[in-house]
């Protein structure tokens, strides 16, 4: 891809190989692969929640200190926070056993810094939307298999094949910290009419 690319580890990744694979990314000088990227008038903060050889997530003391300091450094710039493990429950019981283990530590930091406008996670392989620490929080859809939408503990954990997709987070400047809108974008083509402009159409 020709667009800028930034990477944070998931539960199947390890810090050393990931650092070696992406040597140009300015990760924080800690064991965890934390990263802050200024993009125009906002900051993208990538937070390493991985735990070696474990499916669940945890923010270690260094990461929490780094995040607190990074948010405090530029109090007027909106910030979007990305990590792999969701800090909230999804209702899919077997995934909720392996989410972020110390969400209260993250919540305390987010509530201290009003410029944090979004927490976006993955791990669940499904799109979800909720609030956490008073701001919007999501998990993104998967480009491959999905975790089955199973809200009943009587059924075993399962994967399923669903249309793949991704989230596009659109930040619009404005009063305060601006406005953030998240779009779900399916991957691939589907049958049916496609949008087009005729010669008589006028763009606004």
Residue, then its C-alpha position, 0 to 999 in steps of 0.5 A: x500500500x502507498x498510504x502511511x502504515x502503522x502497526x501495533x501487536x496483537x495477541x499472536x505477535x511478539x515485540x522483537x520480530x515486529x520491531x525488526x519487520x518495521x524498523x522505520x516506525x518510531x516506537x517508544x523506547x520501552x519493551x512495549x511497542x507504543x507509538x504516537x503519530x501526529x497526523x495533521x491537527x490530531x494525534x494517533x496513539x498506538x498502544x501495545x496491549x499484548x502479553x507474551x504467549x497469552x491471548x488476553x491483554x494488559x497495559x504495563x506500568x511503562x505503557x500507562x506512564x507513556x500514555x499519560x505523558x503523551x496525552x498531557x504533552x499536547x492538551x489541545x490536539x484531539x487524540x485517537x487511541x488504538x489498541x488490540x484488546x478491547x477494554x470493554x465487554x462485548x457480550x461474547x463470553x469467551x472473548x470477554x475472558x481475554x480482553x484487556x485485564x486492567x481497563x480501570x487503569x486506562x479509564x482513569x487516564x482517558x478521563x484525565x485527558x479530555x482530548x482523547x476522543x476515541x478508543x478503537x480495538x480489534x481482537x473480537x473480529x467483529x464490529x461493535x460500538x459502545x462508550x468507554x470512559x465517556x467517549x466512543x469505543x469500537x472494535x473493528x470488523x475483520x478482513x478474514x474470518x469472524x468470531x461468531x455472534x454468540x451471546x449464549x454461554x450454552x454454545x461453544x466458541x466458534x468462527x464464521x465466515x462473514x463479508x469482510x470489512x474495515x473501519x474508516x475513522x473520519x475526523x472533521x475539524x470544528x469547535x472544541x476537539x472537532x467531530x469524529x465519525x466512524x464508517x464501516x466499509x465492506x471489502x469486495x464487490x456485491x451485486x446490485x447498482x453502483x453509484x455513478x454521476x451522470x452528465x447532469x449531476x452537479x457536485x456540491 
